[in-house]
Amino acid sequence: MLPQESIKLDINVPARMRDGVALYADVYRPDSDGRYPAILTRLPYGKGSGMVSGYMNPLRFARAGYAVVIQDIRGTGASEGEFYPRISEMNDGYDAVEWVAAQPWCDGNVGMYGMSHLGFTQWAAAVTRPPHLKTICPMATQAGARPYNYGALRLNQLMSWASIFPLSELVRRKLPPEKARSLRDRFICLKDNLEEHYWFLPLKDVPFVKIAEEMGISPFFYSDYLTHHDNEEFWRQSCSPAPLEQVVIPAFHICGWYDLLAGDVLASYMGMKEHGGSELARNNQKVIIGPWIHSTELPGIAGEMDFGLAATGSVIDVTGLHLRWFDYWLKGVRNGIMDEPGVRIFVMGRNAWRDENEWPLARTAYTRYYFHSGGRANSRNGDGTLSTAPAGDEPVDSYLYDPRRPAPTKPGRTGSAIIMGAYDQQETEKRDDILVYTSEALEADLEVTGPIAVKLYASSSAVDTDFTGKLVDVYPDGRAYNLVDGIIRARYRHSEWKAELIKPGKIYEYSLDLGAISNVFRAGHRIRVEISSSSFPKWERNLNTGHAFGQDAAIEVAWQKIHHDRQYLSHILLPVIPE
């Protein structure tokens, strides 16, 4: 281990891309003439930002004998060029890796690390197969970075992220001082009141788009994301979905159950195990999922739920896990990490870590819990029951979905660290546009670990609408904590790339992917499923008109019916793990 005073820091080191644009990086490395393996991260938030903290702190990696390269991507921070998310990351990622490998302080072995967008830049580089890239450690990220979930826009995620960049761009653009001050003040006001802008219609004219236009930012990616939302070729240019069959290197996947991208991380892990572009890649994937939100600090508290000291970053040394991984793949140290099970999960409810050999777990007993009518007059929440017995001859359940008063997102996986985690859902469940199906109190502990899916048979008075589902753990005192949730847009029920409007009144089958979880429902607890048509602002409101997405402000109210009887067995499929 090298002492702290032996670290050398080089600021704003230029790397020329294939088109001549210079991207600038800060390089932390041992202060000696030796050659070291390198760890690269590429980010749009500024290489001196707080994003490079927590487990990403470069000093610890440098003290362990690595050169750490933190590079501003094109058009951000100190780097040249125009910023447009993801469109240049494949070529620039390849060039950046090979530039690092050619430096006199690098021994030719390069790995990458980082979370969120810093994870996407890893996938974008990996699909181009730079010869010197030996491994990646993508954390809390999407291998394919499309901000849609089965046709529905992740509104909070996209809008909060897109509104970051006009302010930083003001610093880069040489605007007249008076105009720059005016734009800055307007933008600050917008950011301070961003929640109000989630309601803005039409979405294409949200106020920060106007600010971007006045700054001369064209094209502005937010606008393109709306107009090309189901244009498959447009997204493929941005490496979405990422062609995992082109990735030929090992990867270490990390995420949290309460991170909005947990499902994407597990999909990437399974995708690489099944479709990775080499035997080396397919046989050398690892994943760890903790009870975390979208944060580099890895707190053991997620919303209103404290999962204990064992869940915290002070106990789970994620930096140390990275070092073991890089020591093995970049230094050739036989430290036993590849002899350990490939899957490590935190089992909530039991609040303990457990190692597994595969995902989903081979011993899973997939169990259907069917929806049953309960009768609104006989229940405080006004809804039905949930049991393993199939439905009989039962009436439909119905509710009115009005986009002008959507069901609010009671903090969960929404895209802002402020409102992620587990929160009591009791108040929102009192709404008349949320159906609640609840099991009897459990006589014994029940572990649910794996992917969660809802099969829904529903009809609507509209030509397009949304259906949402949520799995909830209900405590004996009535507290109801969210676990996972999902959405499907009716017109994209068959394909995310081809819209097919529905016929009003016709019953359709919908498959809702709620993501994945590991949770023990304790004895005395109840299993609950919520069904609605909105969770705002996590997802943008479906205006029920069937019109082109985000282009107008027309609204229609939809009368929704959920069918559960002998013919239409609406249910949730739970991955139950036997004791």
C-alpha positions in Angstrom: 0.0 0.0 0.0 1.4 3.4 -1.0 1.4 6.2 1.5 -0.9 9.2 0.9 1.9 11.7 0.2 3.1 9.6 -2.8 0.0 10.2 -4.9 0.4 12.4 -8.0 -2.4 14.4 -9.5 -2.4 15.7 -13.0 -5.2 18.2 -13.8 -6.8 18.7 -17.2 -4.8 16.1 -19.2 -6.1 16.3 -22.8 -7.0 13.2 -24.9 -7.7 13.7 -28.6 -10.6 11.7 -30.0 -10.7 10.4 -33.6 -12.4 13.6 -34.8 -9.8 15.9 -33.1 -12.0 17.0 -30.2 -10.0 17.1 -26.9 -11.5 15.6 -23.8 -9.9 16.5 -20.5 -9.2 14.3 -17.5 -7.8 14.4 -14.0 -5.3 11.6 -13.4 -4.5 10.3 -9.9 -1.6 7.9 -9.8 1.3 6.7 -7.7 4.1 9.4 -7.8 6.8 7.2 -9.4 8.1 6.2 -12.8 6.4 2.8 -12.7 3.6 1.6 -14.9 0.3 0.7 -13.4 -3.1 -0.7 -14.4 -5.6 2.0 -14.9 -9.2 2.6 -13.9 -11.2 5.0 -16.1 -14.5 6.7 -15.4 -16.3 9.1 -17.8 -19.0 11.5 -16.6 -21.1 14.5 -17.7 -21.3 16.2 -14.2 -17.8 17.7 -14.0 -14.8 15.7 -12.9 -14.4 17.9 -9.8 -18.0 17.3 -8.7 -19.3 15.5 -5.7 -20.2 12.5 -7.9 -16.6 11.4 -7.5 -17.0 10.6 -3.8 -18.1 7.7 -1.6 -17.0 4.4 -3.0 -15.6 6.3 -6.1 -13.0 8.2 -4.2 -9.9 8.0 -6.5 -7.3 8.4 -3.7 -7.9 4.9 -2.3 -7.6 3.3 -5.7 -4.4 5.3 -6.4 -2.9 4.3 -3.0 -3.6 0.6 -4.0 -1.4 1.0 -7.1 -3.8 2.1 -9.8 -3.8 5.1 -12.1 -7.3 6.6 -11.9 -8.6 8.6 -14.9 -11.7 10.8 -14.4 -12.7 12.3 -17.7 -15.3 14.9 -18.6 -17.3 13.5 -21.6 -17.7 15.5 -24.8 -19.2 19.0 -24.3 -19.2 18.9 -20.5 -16.8 20.2 -17.8 -13.4 21.1 -19.4 -13.9 19.0 -22.5 -14.4 20.4 -26.0 -17.3 19.6 -28.3 -21.1 19.7 -28.1 -22.9 17.7 -25.4 -25.7 15.4 -26.5 -26.2 12.4 -24.2 -25.0 9.0 -25.2 -24.7 9.7 -29.0 -20.8 9.9 -28.9 -20.1 7.5 -26.0 -19.3 4.4 -28.0 -16.6 6.0 -30.2 -15.3 8.3 -27.4 -15.3 5.4 -25.0 -13.2 3.3 -27.3 -10.8 6.2 -27.9 -10.5 7.1 -24.2 -9.7 3.5 -23.2 -7.0 3.2 -25.8 -5.6 6.6 -25.0 -5.3 5.6 -21.3 -3.6 2.3 -22.3 -1.0 4.2 -24.4 0.1 6.5 -21.5 3.6 6.0 -20.1 2.2 5.4 -16.6 -0.2 2.6 -17.7 0.8 -1.0 -18.1 -1.8 -1.5 -20.8 -4.5 -3.0 -18.5 -7.6 -0.8 -18.2 -10.9 -1.2 -16.2 -13.8 1.1 -15.8 -16.1 1.9 -12.9 -18.8 4.4 -11.8 -22.6 4.5 -11.2 -25.6 5.8 -13.1 -24.5 7.7 -16.3 -20.9 6.7 -15.4 -22.1 3.1 -15.7 -23.7 3.7 -19.1 -20.4 5.1 -20.4 -18.8 1.8 -19.4 -21.4 -0.3 -21.4 -21.0 2.1 -24.4 -17.2 1.6 -24.4 -17.5 -2.2 -23.8 -19.7 -2.9 -26.8 -17.0 -1.4 -29.1 -14.4 -3.9 -27.7 -11.3 -1.7 -27.1 -8.4 -4.2 -27.0 -7.1 -2.9 -23.7 -10.4 -2.8 -21.8 -10.3 -5.9 -19.5 -13.3 -5.4 -17.3 -16.1 -3.1 -16.1 -17.9 -2.4 -12.9 -21.2 -0.8 -13.8 -23.3 0.3 -10.8 -26.9 1.4 -10.7 -27.2 1.9 -14.4 -28.9 0.9 -17.6 -27.0 -1.0 -20.3 -29.5 0.6 -22.6 -30.4 4.1 -21.5 -33.9 4.7 -22.8 -36.0 6.7 -20.3 -39.1 4.7 -20.9 -40.7 1.8 -19.2 -43.0 -0.3 -21.3 -44.0 2.8 -23.2 -44.4 5.2 -20.3 -41.9 8.0 -19.8 -40.0 8.1 -16.5 -40.9 11.8 -16.1 -39.2 12.6 -12.9 -36.0 10.9 -14.0 -35.8 12.6 -17.4 -36.9 16.0 -16.4 -34.8 16.3 -13.3 -31.8 15.0 -15.3 -32.3 17.1 -18.4 -32.8 20.3 -16.5 -29.3 20.0 -15.0 -27.4 20.8 -18.2 -28.6 24.3 -19.3 -27.1 25.8 -16.2 -23.7 24.2 -16.7 -23.8 25.1 -20.3 -24.2 28.8 -19.4 -20.7 28.7 -18.1 -19.3 27.3 -21.3 -21.1 29.6 -23.7 -19.9 33.2 -24.2 -23.3 35.0 -24.0 -23.7 38.7 -23.3 -23.5 39.2 -19.5 -27.0 40.6 -19.2 -28.5 37.8 -21.1 -26.5 35.2 -19.2 -27.7 36.6 -15.9 -31.3 36.6 -17.0 -31.1 33.0 -18.2 -29.3 31.9 -15.1 -31.9 33.5 -12.8 -34.8 32.0 -14.7 -33.2 28.6 -14.7 -32.5 28.7 -10.9 -36.1 29.6 -10.3 -37.2 26.7 -12.5 -34.9 24.2 -10.6 -36.2 25.5 -7.3 -39.7 24.8 -8.4 -39.2 21.8 -10.6 -42.1 19.8 -9.2 -44.5 22.4 -10.6 -43.1 21.8 -14.0 -44.0 18.1 -13.9 -47.6 19.3 -14.5 -46.8 21.3 -17.6 -48.6 20.5 -20.8 -47.7 19.9 -23.5 -44.5 18.2 -22.3 -42.6 19.3 -25.4 -42.9 23.0 -24.3 -41.8 22.6 -20.7 -40.1 25.9 -19.7 -36.5 24.7 -19.6 -36.8 23.8 -23.3 -37.4 27.5 -24.0 -34.3 28.4 -21.9 -32.2 25.9 -23.9 -33.5 27.4 -27.2 -32.5 30.9 -26.1 -29.1 29.6 -25.2 -28.7 28.2 -28.7 -28.7 24.5 -27.6 -29.9 22.7 -30.7 -30.8 20.0 -30.9 -31.9 19.6 -27.3 -32.0 16.0 -26.3 -35.1 16.3 -24.1 -37.1 17.3 -27.1 -35.7 14.6 -29.3 -36.5 12.0 -26.6 -40.2 13.0 -26.7 -40.5 13.0 -30.5 -38.5 9.8 -31.1 -39.8 7.8 -28.1 -40.7 4.7 -30.1 -38.2 5.2 -33.0 -36.0 2.1 -32.6 -33.3 3.3 -35.0 -32.9 6.6 -33.1 -32.2 4.8 -29.8 -29.8 2.3 -31.3 -27.6 5.2 -32.3 -27.4 5.9 -28.6 -26.5 2.3 -27.6 -30.0 1.6 -26.4 -30.6 -1.2 -26.0 -26.9 -2.1 -25.6 -26.0 -5.1 -27.7 -24.7 -7.3 -24.9 -23.7 -10.0 -27.4 -20.8 -7.6 -28.4 -19.4 -7.4 -24.9 -16.6 -9.9 -24.4 -15.3 -9.0 -20.9 -16.2 -9.8 -17.3 -18.5 -7.4 -15.4 -19.3 -6.7 -11.8 -22.9 -5.4 -11.4 -23.9 -3.5 -8.3 -27.3 -1.9 -7.4 -29.9 -1.4 -4.6 -33.4 -2.8 -4.3 -34.7 0.8 -4.0 -32.8 2.1 -6.9 -35.0 2.9 -9.9 -32.6 1.0 -12.1 -32.4 -2.3 -10.1 -34.4 -4.1 -12.8 -32.0 -2.9 -15.5 -28.9 -4.0 -13.6 -30.3 -7.5 -13.1 -31.3 -7.7 -16.8 -27.8 -6.7 -17.7 -26.4 -9.4 -15.4 -28.6 -12.1 -16.8 -28.1 -10.8 -20.4 -24.4 -11.2 -20.1 -24.6 -14.6 -18.5 -26.8 -15.8 -21.5 -25.7 -13.7 -24.4 -22.3 -12.2 -23.6 -20.0 -12.2 -26.7 -17.4 -14.6 -25.3 -17.1 -17.6 -23.0 -14.9 -15.4 -20.8 -17.7 -12.9 -20.4 -20.5 -15.4 -20.0 -18.7 -17.3 -17.2 -17.4 -14.3 -15.3 -20.2 -12.1 -14.2 -21.0 -11.1 -10.6 -23.8 -9.1 -9.0 -24.5 -7.6 -5.6 -27.9 -6.0 -4.7 -28.3 -4.2 -1.3 -31.2 -2.3 0.3 -30.0 0.9 -1.2 -31.2 4.0 -3.1 -29.5 5.7 -6.0 -26.4 7.0 -4.2 -22.7 6.6 -4.0 -22.7 6.7 -0.2 -24.8 3.4 0.2 -26.7 4.3 3.4 -28.5 1.6 5.3 -31.6 3.7 5.4 -34.0 3.8 2.4 -36.9 6.2 3.0 -38.6 5.3 6.2 -36.9 1.9 6.5 -33.7 1.3 8.4 -32.1 -2.0 7.4 -29.4 -1.9 10.0 -25.6 -1.5 10.1 -25.0 -4.6 8.0 -26.5 -2.7 5.0 -24.3 0.4 5.2 -21.4 1.3 3.1 -19.2 1.4 6.3 -19.8 -2.4 6.6 -20.2 -3.4 2.9 -16.9 -2.0 1.6 -17.9 -1.5 -2.1 -14.6 0.2 -2.8 -12.8 -2.9 -1.4 -15.0 -5.1 -3.6 -13.9 -3.1 -6.6 -10.3 -3.4 -5.6 -10.5 -7.2 -5.2 -12.2 -7.4 -8.6 -9.6 -5.1 -10.3 -6.7 -6.8 -8.5 -7.9 -10.1 -10.1 -8.6 -8.9 -13.6 -6.1 -6.1 -14.0 -3.2 -7.3 -11.8 -3.6 -11.1 -12.0 -3.8 -11.5 -8.2 -5.4 -14.8 -7.3 -7.4 -13.5 -4.4 -10.3 -16.0 -4.5 -13.0 -13.6 -5.6 -13.9 -15.7 -8.6 -14.2 -18.8 -6.4 -17.1 -17.1 -4.5 -20.8 -17.4 -5.5 -21.7 -15.1 -8.4 -24.8 -13.5 -6.7 -25.0 -11.7 -3.4 -28.3 -10.3 -2.2 -29.6 -8.5 0.9 -32.8 -10.2 2.0 -35.0 -7.5 3.4 -37.4 -8.3 6.3 -34.7 -10.8 7.5 -32.2 -8.0 7.0 -29.3 -10.3 6.2 -26.9 -10.9 3.3 -27.0 -14.2 1.4 -24.9 -15.7 -1.4 -26.5 -17.5 -4.3 -25.2 -19.3 -7.3 -27.7 -18.0 -9.9 -30.5 -15.5 -10.6 -33.4 -16.1 -10.5 -32.9 -18.7 -7.8 -33.2 -22.3 -9.1 -35.3 -23.4 -6.1 -38.0 -20.7 -6.7 -41.6 -21.9 -6.4 -43.5 -19.4 -8.5 -46.9 -18.9 -6.9 -50.0 -17.1 -8.2 -51.9 -14.9 -5.8 -55.3 -14.1 -7.4 -57.4 -10.9 -7.1 -60.8 -11.2 -5.5 -63.6 -8.7 -5.0 -64.1 -7.4 -1.6 -66.8 -4.8 -1.9 -66.0 -1.2 -1.3 -68.6 -0.8 1.4 -67.0 -3.5 3.6 -63.4 -2.3 3.7 -61.6 0.8 4.9 -59.5 0.8 1.8 -62.6 -0.2 -0.3 -61.0 -3.0 -2.2 -60.5 -6.7 -2.5 -58.6 -9.7 -1.3 -55.6 -11.7 -2.5 -55.2 -15.4 -2.2 -53.8 -18.5 -3.9 -57.4 -19.7 -4.7 -58.4 -18.8 -8.2 -61.3 -16.3 -8.6 -64.9 -17.6 -9.2 -67.9 -15.7 -10.5 -67.0 -12.3 -9.3 -68.0 -8.7 -10.4 -65.4 -6.4 -11.9 -63.7 -3.7 -9.9 -63.7 -0.3 -11.5 -62.3 3.2 -11.0 -62.2 6.6 -12.8 -58.7 7.7 -14.0 -58.6 11.4 -14.4 -55.2 12.7 -15.6 -55.9 16.1 -13.9 -55.7 14.3 -10.5 -53.3 11.4 -11.0 -52.4 9.1 -8.1 -49.2 10.5 -6.6 -46.0 8.6 -6.3 -45.6 7.9 -2.6 -41.8 7.9 -2.6 -40.3 4.9 -4.2 -38.1 4.4 -7.2 -38.7 7.8 -8.7 -35.3 9.2 -9.9 -34.5 11.6 -7.1 -32.5 10.5 -4.1 -34.8 12.7 -1.9 -37.9 10.5 -2.6 -36.5 7.0 -3.0 -37.0 4.2 -0.6 -39.8 2.5 1.4 -42.6 4.7 2.6 -46.0 4.1 4.2 -48.7 3.9 1.5 -51.8 4.1 3.7 -52.8 7.6 2.8 -52.5 7.1 -1.0 -54.4 3.8 -0.8 -57.5 5.7 0.4 -57.9 7.3 -3.0 -60.8 6.1 -5.1 -58.6 5.5 -8.2 -56.3 2.9 -6.5 -57.6 -0.7 -6.1 -56.1 -2.6 -3.2 -56.0 -6.4 -2.9 -54.7 -7.8 0.4 -54.0 -11.3 1.7 -54.9 -12.7 5.0 -52.3 -12.3 7.7 -49.5 -14.8 7.1 -49.2 -17.7 9.6 -45.5 -18.1 8.9 -42.7 -16.1 7.3 -42.8 -16.1 3.5 -39.7 -15.2 1.5 -40.2 -13.6 -1.9 -37.0 -13.3 -3.9 -36.9 -12.8 -7.7 -38.8 -11.1 -10.5 -42.3 -9.9 -9.8 -45.0 -9.9 -12.5 -48.7 -9.0 -12.6 -51.1 -10.5 -15.1 -53.9 -8.1 -15.5 -57.2 -8.4 -17.5 -58.6 -4.9 -18.0 -60.8 -2.8 -20.1 -61.0 1.0 -20.6 -63.3 3.5 -22.0 -60.3 5.2 -23.7 -58.3 4.3 -26.8 -55.1 4.4 -24.8 -54.3 4.4 -21.1 -51.9 3.1 -18.5 -52.1 0.4 -15.8 -49.8 0.4 -12.8 -49.1 -2.3 -10.2 -47.3 -2.2 -6.8 -46.3 -4.9 -4.3 -46.6 -3.8 -0.7 -45.6 -5.3 2.7 -48.4 -4.6 5.2 -47.4 -4.7 8.9 -49.7 -5.9 11.7 -50.3 -2.2 12.8 -51.4 -1.2 9.3 -48.3 0.4 7.9 -47.9 -0.5 4.3 -44.4 -0.3 2.7 -43.8 -0.3 -1.0 -41.4 -2.9 -2.4 -41.6 -2.8 -6.2 -43.8 -1.3 -8.8 -44.3 -1.1 -12.6 -46.4 0.3 -15.4 -47.5 -0.6 -18.9 -48.9 1.7 -21.6 -51.9 0.1 -23.3 -50.8 1.0 -26.9 -47.4 -0.7 -26.3 -48.8 -3.8 -24.7 -47.2 -6.0 -27.5 -44.1 -4.0 -28.4 -42.3 -0.9 -27.1 -41.6 0.1 -30.7 -45.1 -0.3 -32.3 -48.2 1.4 -31.0 -51.5 -0.3 -31.2 -54.5 1.6 -29.8 -57.1 -0.4 -27.9 -60.8 -0.6 -28.5 -62.9 1.0 -25.7 -64.7 -1.6 -23.6 -62.7 -4.5 -24.9 -60.9 -6.7 -22.4 -57.1 -7.0 -22.9 -54.4 -9.0 -21.2 -51.6 -6.9 -19.8 -48.3 -8.2 -18.4 -46.8 -5.8 -15.8 -43.1 -6.2 -15.0 -42.7 -4.9 -11.4 -39.0 -5.5 -11.3 -37.3 -7.8 -8.7 -37.0 -7.9 -4.9 -35.8 -10.0 -2.0 -38.1 -9.6 1.0 -39.4 -11.8 3.8 -43.0 -11.1 4.6 -43.0 -11.9 8.3 -45.6 -13.9 10.1 -48.6 -11.6 10.9 -47.8 -9.4 7.9 -50.0 -9.3 4.8 -49.2 -9.2 1.1 -50.9 -6.4 -0.8 -51.1 -5.4 -4.5 -52.2 -1.9 -5.6 -53.6 -1.4 -9.1 -54.1 2.0 -10.6 -53.4 4.0 -13.8 -50.9 6.5 -12.6 -48.0 7.1 -10.3 -47.1 10.8 -10.8 -44.4 12.2 -11.2 -42.5 8.9 -11.4 -44.2 8.4 -14.7 -45.8 11.0 -16.9 -49.6 11.0 -17.1 -51.2 9.2 -19.9 -53.8 11.7 -21.2 -56.0 8.9 -22.6 -56.4 10.5 -26.0 -54.1 8.2 -28.1 -52.5 11.4 -29.6 -48.9 11.7 -30.5 -46.8 11.6 -27.3 -46.1 14.9 -25.5 -47.3 17.2 -28.4 -50.6 18.6 -27.1 -52.6 19.3 -23.9 -55.8 17.5 -24.7 -57.1 15.3 -21.8 -59.8 12.6 -21.6 -61.0 10.8 -18.5 -61.0 7.0 -18.6 -63.3 4.5 -16.8 -61.2 1.5 -16.0 -62.4 -2.0 -15.2 -60.3 -4.8 -13.7 -61.6 -8.3 -14.4 -61.1 -11.3 -12.2 -63.3 -14.3 -12.6 -63.1 -17.8 -13.9 -62.2 -16.6 -17.4 -60.0 -13.7 -16.5 -57.7 -14.7 -13.7 -55.9 -11.5 -12.8 -53.1 -12.2 -10.4 -49.6 -11.5 -9.2 -46.9 -14.1 -9.7 -44.6 -14.2 -6.7 -41.2 -16.0 -6.6 -41.6 -17.8 -3.3 -38.4 -19.3 -1.8 -39.0 -22.5 0.3 -37.4 -22.6 3.7 
